Amino acid sequence: MSQPTDEADKSTGNAQVTHESINFANFNQDSTCVSVGYQSGYKIFNVEPFTKCLSLADTSIGIVEMLFSSSLVAIVGLGELPDSSPRKLKVFNTKRRSIICELTFPTSILAVKMNRERMVVLLEDTIYIYDINTMRILHTIETPSNPEGLIALSSSTENNILAYPSPPKLPNRQETSTKGTTNDNDRSHLENIPENVNANSSNLRNGDVIIFNSHTLQPISVIEAHKAQLSAIALSSDGTLLATASNKGTIVRVFDVETGVKLYQFRRGTYPTKIYCLSFSQDNRFVCASSATETVHIFRLGQDEANNTMPSRWSKNQKLALQRYKQSMKQKQGSKPSSLVDSDSDPDVDELVENDNSDDDELEEDIDDELAEERFNSSLTVPRRVSSTTSLGSYGSQESIGDKIEPHVDSARRSVARMIRRTSQSLGRKAAEKMGPYLHPKFSSLLEPNRHFASLKVPASKDTKTVVAIGNSVGQGELLQLGEHEDVDNSSSTSDSTFHQKLLHVMVVSSEGFFYNFGLDTERGGDCTLLSQYSLLTDVNDG
């Protein structure tokens, strides 16, 4: 590609940056490695423990993507010479130090995504799908202009889902398709916009996502994610969940890929910002978002959060989607109690389905400048859930309501602004509790929106671009070793109680050239603890 733009690729998990040394950074499919492109080559790092695995001198590198932890790497240059052109893709075997194949495209390459079956190459207006075993081209998709390089490919080949932005369309107020989604037989989503309509018109929907089966090479559906233009999309590793954010940056949504049902909606913040990256944990219990505010928010995909996400209108598809998601969570966690409802039948969902009347008129409201095009059935009667009373408004998914666990608070992050924000959120919850019985659940949920379960502050300057991933759990012994690692540039102190908690790694790579490793307390949430940080700006030729 030509010189990367400020927003390019960051929203899909790629860290395209303008730093004089670092051009690109990204995690591999299972978040066990980080690949970094420099002005004079690229490096690959292992994250647990943090060590350099590979360092190769080369021309300026704009993209370097791994295939899990294998020796196969996809490389795109960022130079002016033909061999380092942003239009040329090299598939390289790092073990043999040999080029497997070279592919040249008509325009700059914006992103490369791989799993064990497919390699997907994204240009601004075209998607190329290859068989990764033979490097034979299988399919080509023409797309609307996609300068942000937004695309997502599931790392698992069981579902093998590809997601990318849909062409803009006029809102259809008489849609009869499944709520939140349109199947590939409904061509209204894929028709061209009439010539007399400005493509930049505020009446257009720019936030829809096409779901494509990269195994069968057939489109599946169009998910109506946002009205505004998309800023970030991500698929869970198994391809069952889709996370989205618009360019307003205030709302993060999670959808069931098979049905298009919106399972979760979270409020990241009140003021608009740029969301750079969305990422799921490997077990689909959390989704995290990094933004231009130097803050990474971690949202929990739990029962309280699902209850508080008021769907447009419940149907059999939505009931099946929720039950299917709960069942998949049980299978992943084994005998461990799921954070979702344990039974296959949810009485709240059953009642919603029984009260659903598809013939009723739907009320469209533009609420809070980000809830545009949200539809709900005005005749629904929804059971009120017990509101959580913790400091961030999203910590209520405990097994027992009586056993409240206060979130972890980092004293270093105490500020007047945080105190005011916490107080205002508490007032909103109290208002929801008092007024809930008298308000339609849609408006009651606005008083008590789903907020982040945990967060962390990246020690970087404002508007620093970041890519984030949730790794494996870290125990007491690992924490002690991390604190004593000789390569640690800076490690935050932790209390004794923290060492006895079960933590998850939350890893962040910044455009300033640092790798940060934070600990997420999966029981308490709150502020994540900085465990260690490493510099990525050492000489690329040093090993």
Buried (B, 14 or more C-beta within 10 A) or exposed (E): BEEBBEBBBBBBBBBBBEBEBBBBBBBBBBBBBBBBBBBBBBBBBBBBEBEBBBBBEBBBBBBBBBBBEEBBBBBBBBBEEEEBBBBBBBBBEBEEEEEBEEBEBEEBBBBBBBBBBBBBBBBBBBBBBBEBEEEEEBBEBEBBEBEBBBBBBBBBBEBBBBBBBBBBBBEBEEBEBBBBBBBBEBEEBBEEBEEEBEEEEEEBBBBBBBBBBBBEBEBBBBBBBBBBBBBBBBBBBBBBBBBBBBBBBBBBBBBBBBBBBBBBBBBBBEEBBBBBBBBBBBBBBBBBBBBBBBBBBBBBBBBBBBBBBBBBBBBEBBBBBBBBBBEBBBEBBEEEEBBBBEEEEBEBBEBBBEBBEEEEEBEBEEEBEBBBBBBBBEEBEBEEBEBBBBBBBBBBBBEEEEEEEEBBBBEEEEEEEEEEBBEEBBEBBBBBBEEBEEBBBBBBBBBBBBBBBBBBBBBBEEBBBBBBBBBBEBEBEBBEEBBEBEEBEEBBEBEEEBBEBEBBBBBBBBBBBBBBBBBBBBEBBBBBBBBBBBEBBBEBEEE
